[in-house]
């Protein structure tokens, strides 16, 4: 269900812009995405699973932007992309700095046991990148 997964992640990101993560309700995320709450739980397992997948998606999008910036203009463009991304996206800012303010989810960075049959969730259940990991990924590109 890749389309449902992306819709759920989009809905969670939008909800996070409006209220702290502690106030984001799974039933509301499912309703905005147009799926049942059971579909949300089947996809992510828990609110922690949703948070991990959301952080993973935003970190991956940041790194995709780094690749694009390197092709377009080099290190200056990467620096501009990084500043723009951290201003616009609090999850990217937190992932790069390690400063998870109270409004944001604070998923554990270490891997968590995964019983998910969804490959994308098994990836999200793996270790999340620490700030040094993200910076190393940028350096190594």
DRENSE-12392 format. One record per residue (C-alpha): residue number from 1; x, y, z. Coordinates in steps of 0.2 Angstrom, whole numbers. Each point is the difference from the previous one (the first is absolute). Layout:
{r NUM,{X,Y,Z}}
...
***
This chain:
{r 1,{0,0,0}}
{r 2,{13,13,-5}}
{r 3,{-13,13,-4}}
{r 4,{-9,-2,17}}
{r 5,{17,0,9}}
{r 6,{5,17,-8}}
{r 7,{-17,7,3}}
{r 8,{1,-5,18}}
{r 9,{18,8,2}}
{r 10,{-6,16,-9}}
{r 11,{-15,0,13}}
{r 12,{12,-2,14}}
{r 13,{12,13,-6}}
{r 14,{-15,12,-2}}
{r 15,{-7,-4,17}}
{r 16,{17,3,8}}
{r 17,{1,18,-8}}
{r 18,{-16,3,10}}
{r 19,{3,-7,17}}
{r 20,{13,-9,10}}
{r 21,{3,-18,-4}}
{r 22,{-7,-5,17}}
{r 23,{-17,8,-6}}
{r 24,{0,-9,-17}}
{r 25,{-13,-13,0}}
{r 26,{1,-16,-10}}
{r 27,{-18,1,-4}}
{r 28,{1,17,-7}}
{r 29,{15,-4,-11}}
{r 30,{-9,-15,-7}}
{r 31,{-16,11,-3}}
{r 32,{10,13,-9}}
{r 33,{9,-13,-11}}
{r 34,{-17,-8,-4}}
{r 35,{4,-17,7}}
{r 36,{-6,-9,15}}
{r 37,{10,0,17}}
{r 38,{3,-18,-2}}
{r 39,{9,3,-17}}
{r 40,{11,12,9}}
{r 41,{4,-12,13}}
{r 42,{3,-14,-13}}
{r 43,{12,11,-9}}
{r 44,{10,7,15}}
{r 45,{-4,-10,15}}
{r 46,{-1,14,13}}
{r 47,{2,19,1}}
{r 48,{19,-3,3}}
{r 49,{0,-10,-16}}
{r 50,{-8,15,-9}}
{r 51,{12,12,8}}
{r 52,{15,-11,-6}}
{r 53,{-7,-1,-17}}
{r 54,{-3,19,-1}}
{r 55,{18,4,6}}
{r 56,{7,-13,-12}}
{r 57,{-10,7,-15}}
{r 58,{5,18,4}}
{r 59,{19,-5,2}}
{r 60,{-1,-9,-16}}
{r 61,{-8,15,-9}}
{r 62,{14,11,7}}
{r 63,{13,-11,-7}}
{r 64,{-8,-1,-17}}
{r 65,{1,19,0}}
{r 66,{18,-1,5}}
{r 67,{3,-11,-15}}
{r 68,{-10,12,-11}}
{r 69,{10,15,7}}
{r 70,{17,-8,-4}}
{r 71,{-5,-3,-18}}
{r 72,{-7,17,-2}}
{r 73,{14,11,8}}
{r 74,{11,-9,13}}
{r 75,{4,4,18}}
{r 76,{-7,17,0}}
{r 77,{-17,-6,-6}}
{r 78,{1,-14,13}}
{r 79,{2,13,13}}
{r 80,{-14,10,-6}}
{r 81,{-11,-15,-1}}
{r 82,{4,-5,17}}
{r 83,{-4,17,7}}
{r 84,{-16,0,-9}}
{r 85,{-5,-17,5}}
{r 86,{3,3,18}}
{r 87,{-10,16,0}}
{r 88,{-15,-8,-8}}
{r 89,{0,-17,8}}
{r 90,{2,-2,18}}
{r 91,{2,-19,-1}}
{r 92,{16,3,-12}}
{r 93,{6,13,13}}
{r 94,{-2,-12,14}}
{r 95,{8,-15,-9}}
{r 96,{15,11,-5}}
{r 97,{2,8,17}}
{r 98,{-6,-13,12}}
{r 99,{-11,13,8}}
{r 100,{-17,-8,1}}
{r 101,{-11,13,8}}
{r 102,{-16,-4,9}}
{r 103,{-11,3,-15}}
{r 104,{8,-14,-10}}
{r 105,{0,-18,1}}
{r 106,{16,-7,8}}
{r 107,{2,-17,-7}}
{r 108,{14,-11,7}}
{r 109,{14,0,-13}}
{r 110,{5,-18,3}}
{r 111,{-9,-14,-9}}
{r 112,{-16,-6,8}}
{r 113,{-7,-18,-2}}
{r 114,{-10,-1,-16}}
{r 115,{-13,-13,-4}}
{r 116,{-7,11,-14}}
{r 117,{-4,-9,-17}}
{r 118,{2,17,-8}}
{r 119,{18,2,-7}}
{r 120,{0,19,2}}
{r 121,{-5,-1,18}}
{r 122,{13,-13,3}}
{r 123,{13,13,-6}}
{r 124,{-8,13,11}}
{r 125,{2,-12,15}}
{r 126,{18,-1,-4}}
{r 127,{12,12,8}}
{r 128,{-4,18,-4}}
{r 129,{14,12,-5}}
{r 130,{9,9,14}}
{r 131,{6,18,-4}}
{r 132,{17,-7,-3}}
{r 133,{-7,-13,-12}}
{r 134,{-9,13,-10}}
{r 135,{15,11,-2}}
{r 136,{11,-15,-4}}
{r 137,{-13,-5,-14}}
{r 138,{2,18,-7}}
{r 139,{19,0,1}}
{r 140,{1,-17,-9}}
{r 141,{-11,5,-15}}
***
